[in-house]
Amino acid sequence: MSSYPPTFADQVVAQSAQAQFEAFIDEHRIALNGCLDGLTEEQARRSLVASRTTLLGLVKHATFVEKVWFDEAVTCRTRAEIGVPAESHDSFILDDDDTIATVQQAHREACEASRRATASLGLDDILPGNRRGPLPLRWVYLHVLRELAQHCGHADILREQLIDK
């Protein structure tokens, strides 16, 4: 996969902590979305592990993550109102009409909506709508970065298995 821009995060070393968080999150968003590039639809859907995890499912789940942490948490809208599954594990389930193009586009749109939702917020602003209760944006950014980094690692391994077969 290794689709990280070579110096993207390095470009924010002297900027604010918020700019650094946002750059690292964007770097991982781009990398995870790019894990599908160059694959066939069959490869993207291929199950290589015992769980529901597929490359296409990982990117679909990342869309869920964006909507939960930057729509539900910011706006207090329910998951049903947002149009995402009630439970995280169900966000990996692929529909027949999910394709590389549709899942990547939905993910890009969710990321853009997330950027808009947080554009006027500071790191210490409280997001009231999470199931855990109110959380500062700083905590949400750290949590999302951790989750995206883990999923990028999963995607690297799955891609390696696909390409080497």
PyMOL commands that set and color helices and strands:
alter all, ss='L'
color gray80, all
select helices_A, chain A and resi 9-12+17-34+41-45+55-75+79-82+88-92+100-118+137-163
alter helices_A, ss='H'
color red, helices_A
select strands_A, chain A and resi 126-127+135-136
alter strands_A, ss='S'
color yellow, strands_A
deselect
rebuild
show_as cartoon
